[in-house]
Amino acid sequence: MKTIIEPFKIKSVEPIKFTTGEERESILKNAGYNPFLIRAEDVLIDLLTDSGTSAMSAKQWSGIMDGDESYAGARSFYRFEKAVKNLTGFKHIIPTHQGRAAEKILFTIVGGGGKFIPNNTHFDTTRANVEFSGAIAIDLPCKIGRDPDTIADFKGNMDIDALEEFIKTQGAENIPLIMITVTNNSNGGQPVSMENIRKTKDVAKKYNIPLFIDACRFAENAYFIKKREKGYANISVQEIAQEMFALADGCTMSAKKDALVNMGGFLALNDDDLAMKARNILVVTEGFPTYGGLAGRDLEAIAQGLEEVVDEHYLTYRIRSVEYLGEKLTKHGVPILQPPGGHAIYLNAKKFAPQISLEQYPGQSIVCELYICGGIRSVEIGSVMFGKYDNQTGKLISPNMELVRLAIPRRVYTQSHIDYVIEVVTEVYQKRNNLKGYRITFEAPMLRHFTARFEPL
Ligand SMILES: *Cc1c(COP(=O)(O)O)cnc(C)c1O
C-alpha cells in the first residue's frame, strides 16, 4: 500500500513562532507551570486540544462570506438544520455556541438533586454541567477500557451489565437520561461499537429512559466501526453515523470537533416538550432559536463541515496520522494508552514517570517538560484534571489513569510536524529519570486544571 497522504493541498498558511529552551523555561514559570496559561503564540506545536482548532476548507471559508446574518429565519440556519437533520434524523435542531451550552440547557431541564446521569465516561464539561444542576454523574466504562495496555477494538464501550445494575439500584425514575460519548474522549478517545450503542439502547428502552449521544466525534467513531466491526466494512461512514443516531433520542454536539469549525454546537432531540423547554432556556442564555449563540456564517461553516468530515479519504488520513504517532512512540518504548484513539495519543504518565507520586502530578511534570524541550503544548488528564480531595482526610483521590494527552487538531499539521513531535516526546522519555514532581499553589473550586498554578518540587 502507498503512503497515506494529507487529502488536501494548502491554500493559506500561518507561521509558527520558534523560541529557545531558555525562553520557554521563563514563559512556563510565568504561566505557573500550567500550559493553559501560556500565550498560544509562544507554542510551536499546539496539541492542547483538537477542539475548535481545525483548519477550515476553502468551501467553509466561502460559507463564512456567504452567511445570512438575519436575526430570525436566516437562510444559513435552514442549511444548518438540514445538514444536522440529514445526519442525525432528530426532529428538533437547536444551535448553541458550543457543546457545553447544549449540555447546560439539557441538564438544567432534566438534572437536579436526587438525579443520576450514567455515561460510558463523562467529559469534564459534561460532568461539570450534570453536577452543577445538582445531579450525580456516573461513569460506567467497560472493564477492558480501564486497562491502558490491552489492545482491543472498542475500549470506549459502556459496561452494559453495570448500567442495568445501576438502574435497578437507583430506580429508573431517578435517571432522566443515559448518555453515551462517542468516541470516549476522557477514556482515551476509544471508539464505541454499534453493538454497544444498540445494547445501551435496549437497556434504556427496557426502563423507558431516553438515550442521548455525546456526539462530538461521531465521524471518527463511525470510521472505527467501519474498520473494526463485523458487517460494516461496505457501509459508508455517513450511513454508519446515521445508524448510530437512529438508536438515540437526542444528542449534544460540540461542532468544534467533528464539524470542523472553530466555534459552535447543537442540541438535537425528538421530544417536543423537552425541545420547547430547551428553546425557552436558549432564548434567555444563547439567542433566538434560529441562531442560538452563533452567527449565520458559523452555521454555514458547520453545515459544510458536517459534509466534509464523513469523507473517507479525510478520515483515513485523520485516523492514520494519530495511529502513526502512536506506533512510532511505542516503537521507541514510550508507554501510551493502547491502542491509539481517534483524536489523540495519551501518554501513560504512571509508567512514564513512576518515580513521581500521584500527589506530585507526574502528568503535569511531563506536560511541562514537553513544552520546555520542544515547545509542544499538551494537557494532563489525571490527578490535576480529575483529582478530588477526601472530605475527611483531605487526601487526594486520583482517577484510575494518569495521562498526558497529545490531541491532534484536524487538518492543521503535516507528517513532518508529527515526526517532530515523535522526536521531542522520545527525547523527554529518554531523560525521564530527571523529571520532578509539582505542587499546586492555586486552584479554583471547579474545573481547576484550566487556571491552577504550580511550583516544581
Ligand atoms: C469538547 C467536548 C464537550 C464540550 O464541548 P465544548 O464545545 O468544548 O463546550 C463535550 N463532550 C465531549 C466528549 C467533548 O469532547
The ligand as a MOL file (V3000), in Angstrom:
LIG
                    3D

  0  0  0     0  0            999 V3000
M  V30 BEGIN CTAB
M  V30 COUNTS 15 15 0 0 0
M  V30 BEGIN ATOM
M  V30 1 C -15.4310 19.0750 23.8300 0
M  V30 2 C -16.3870 18.1420 24.3970 0
M  V30 3 C -17.5480 18.6060 25.0250 0
M  V30 4 C -17.8250 20.0740 25.2580 0
M  V30 5 O -17.8570 20.8270 24.0990 0
M  V30 6 P -17.3750 22.3690 24.0370 0
M  V30 7 O -17.6540 22.7700 22.6540 0
M  V30 8 O -15.9220 22.3770 24.3880 0
M  V30 9 O -18.1710 23.1150 25.0280 0
M  V30 10 C -18.4330 17.6640 25.4870 0
M  V30 11 N -18.2030 16.3460 25.3680 0
M  V30 12 C -17.0950 15.8720 24.7750 0
M  V30 13 C -16.8940 14.4000 24.6410 0
M  V30 14 C -16.1440 16.7420 24.2770 0
M  V30 15 O -15.0490 16.2720 23.7020 0
M  V30 END ATOM
M  V30 BEGIN BOND
M  V30 1 1 1 2
M  V30 2 1 2 3
M  V30 3 2 2 14
M  V30 4 1 3 4
M  V30 5 2 3 10
M  V30 6 1 4 5
M  V30 7 1 5 6
M  V30 8 2 6 7
M  V30 9 1 6 8
M  V30 10 1 6 9
M  V30 11 1 10 11
M  V30 12 2 11 12
M  V30 13 1 12 13
M  V30 14 1 12 14
M  V30 15 1 14 15
M  V30 END BOND
M  V30 END CTAB
M  END
